[in-house]
């Protein structure tokens, strides 16, 4: 169980830019993760600009709630480590920690686990490398509902210095600035585009 602030900057990439950065930083040890997203029937989490997901990898499964802070590039992350996750079983029936920080946070927002339902999922292939002290470069290839997108994330310790480094990095690699909505938002927009 953990609460932490995540400061990150994001930019969408072309497939060529993604491949070029993978090669330049020699990122060959990529790992795959699947995110399963949840919200209430009336999208209370979306209205509060929050995201809730289960992330599964070969090594771990965790439940993470992301909530906005006063800084647009900083999110509060509340995470519970899980022993298992059973596909198709409602979140309130899953085996959660005895004291779930996520459930407590949701309760404080007036949301119970029994109100949550699965709204979608995506699979990401991820490469990571520290490009300098306190700067983690993350390259993601995400697949959801027949769509593939590529994204650069830069996780930093300081928002001000991190922002300068991020834009210098893009400029150095001649990558245009492209707004990158949260993965959950991109996935839902695409999913909704063909379900209308």
C-alpha positions in Angstrom: 0.0 0.0 0.0 1.5 3.3 -1.0 0.6 6.9 -1.7 3.0 8.9 -3.8 3.1 11.9 -6.1 3.9 11.2 -9.7 5.3 14.0 -11.8 5.4 13.2 -15.4 5.3 14.8 -18.9 3.9 13.0 -21.9 4.1 13.3 -25.6 2.6 11.1 -28.4 5.1 9.6 -30.8 5.0 8.3 -34.3 6.0 4.6 -34.7 9.3 5.8 -36.4 10.1 8.1 -33.5 9.4 5.3 -31.0 11.6 2.9 -32.8 14.4 5.5 -33.1 14.4 6.2 -29.4 14.3 2.5 -28.5 17.4 2.0 -30.7 19.2 5.1 -29.5 18.7 4.2 -25.8 19.3 0.5 -26.5 16.0 -0.5 -24.9 15.7 -4.2 -25.6 14.5 -5.5 -22.3 10.9 -4.5 -22.8 8.1 -5.8 -20.6 4.3 -6.1 -21.2 1.6 -5.0 -18.9 -2.2 -5.0 -19.1 -4.3 -2.3 -17.6 -7.9 -3.0 -16.8 -9.8 0.3 -16.1 -12.9 0.8 -13.8 -15.5 3.5 -13.3 -19.0 3.7 -12.0 -22.0 3.4 -14.3 -22.4 7.2 -14.3 -18.6 7.9 -14.7 -18.0 9.5 -11.3 -14.3 8.9 -11.5 -14.1 10.6 -14.9 -16.1 13.5 -13.6 -13.5 13.9 -10.8 -10.6 13.5 -13.3 -9.5 10.3 -11.6 -8.5 7.0 -13.1 -8.7 3.5 -11.5 -6.9 0.5 -12.9 -5.6 -3.0 -12.2 -2.2 -3.4 -13.7 -1.0 -6.9 -14.4 2.6 -7.9 -15.4 4.4 -11.2 -15.2 5.9 -10.0 -11.8 3.1 -8.2 -10.0 -0.6 -7.2 -9.9 -1.6 -3.8 -8.4 -4.7 -1.7 -8.0 -3.9 2.0 -8.6 -6.1 5.1 -8.3 -4.7 8.3 -9.9 -6.2 11.6 -8.7 -5.4 15.2 -9.8 -3.4 17.7 -7.7 -3.0 21.4 -8.0 -0.2 20.9 -10.5 -1.5 19.7 -13.9 1.7 17.5 -14.4 1.4 15.9 -10.9 -0.9 13.1 -9.9 -1.5 11.5 -6.5 -1.2 7.8 -6.9 -2.7 5.4 -4.4 -1.7 1.8 -4.9 -2.6 -1.5 -3.3 -0.5 -4.6 -4.2 -2.7 -7.6 -5.1 -1.9 -11.3 -4.8 -4.4 -12.2 -7.6 -6.9 -10.7 -10.0 -9.7 -12.9 -11.4 -11.0 -11.8 -14.8 -14.7 -11.1 -14.9 -15.1 -10.9 -11.1 -16.4 -7.6 -9.8 -13.8 -5.5 -8.0 -15.6 -5.7 -4.7 -15.3 -9.5 -4.8 -11.6 -9.5 -5.5 -9.0 -10.4 -2.9 -7.8 -6.9 -1.7 -5.5 -6.1 1.2 -7.1 -6.1 4.6 -6.7 -2.4 4.7 -7.1 -1.1 1.1 -5.8 2.4 0.7 -7.6 2.6 -2.6 -10.9 1.6 -1.1 -10.5 4.1 1.7 -9.7 6.9 -0.8 -12.7 6.0 -2.9 -14.9 5.9 0.1 -13.8 9.4 1.0 -15.0 10.4 -2.5 -18.4 8.8 -1.9 -17.7 5.8 -4.1 -17.8 2.1 -3.0 -16.1 -0.8 -4.7 -19.5 -2.4 -5.5 -20.4 0.6 -7.7 -17.4 0.0 -10.0 -17.4 -1.8 -13.3 -14.9 -2.6 -16.0 -14.9 0.0 -18.7 -12.0 -1.2 -20.9 -8.5 -2.5 -21.1 -5.2 -2.0 -23.0 -1.9 -3.7 -23.2 1.4 -1.8 -23.2 4.9 -2.9 -24.1 7.2 -0.7 -22.1 10.9 0.2 -22.1 12.4 2.4 -19.3 15.8 4.0 -18.7 17.2 6.7 -16.4 18.5 9.3 -18.7 19.9 11.4 -15.9 19.5 11.6 -12.1 15.8 11.8 -11.2 14.6 11.5 -14.8 13.1 8.2 -16.0 12.4 8.0 -19.8 9.5 5.6 -20.5 8.6 4.5 -24.0 5.2 2.9 -24.4 3.5 1.0 -27.3 -0.1 0.6 -26.3 -2.7 -1.6 -28.1 -6.4 -1.2 -27.4 -9.5 -2.2 -29.5 -7.6 -2.5 -32.7 -5.6 0.7 -32.3 -1.9 1.1 -31.6 -0.3 4.3 -30.2 3.2 5.3 -29.1 4.0 7.5 -26.2 7.0 9.0 -24.4 6.6 9.6 -20.7 9.2 11.4 -18.6 8.9 10.8 -14.9 10.8 13.5 -12.9 11.4 14.5 -9.3 10.9 18.2 -9.8 8.2 19.7 -12.0 10.0 22.9 -13.0 13.4 21.3 -13.9 11.6 18.3 -15.4 9.5 20.4 -17.7 12.6 22.2 -19.1 14.4 18.9 -19.6 11.4 17.4 -21.3 11.0 20.1 -23.9 14.8 20.2 -24.4 14.7 16.4 -25.0 11.9 16.8 -27.6 13.7 19.6 -29.3 17.0 17.6 -29.3 15.3 14.6 -30.9 13.3 16.8 -33.3 10.0 15.4 -32.0 7.0 17.8 -32.4 5.0 18.5 -29.2 1.9 16.4 -29.4 -0.6 16.4 -26.6 -0.9 13.0 -24.9 -4.1 12.5 -23.0 -4.1 9.9 -20.3 -4.1 6.3 -21.6 -7.6 5.7 -20.1 -8.9 8.8 -22.0 -7.3 7.7 -25.4 -8.6 4.1 -24.9 -12.1 5.3 -24.0 -12.3 7.8 -26.9 -11.3 5.1 -29.4 -13.6 2.5 -27.9 -16.5 4.9 -27.9 -15.8 6.0 -31.5 -16.8 2.6 -32.9 -19.5 1.8 -30.4 -21.8 4.7 -31.4 
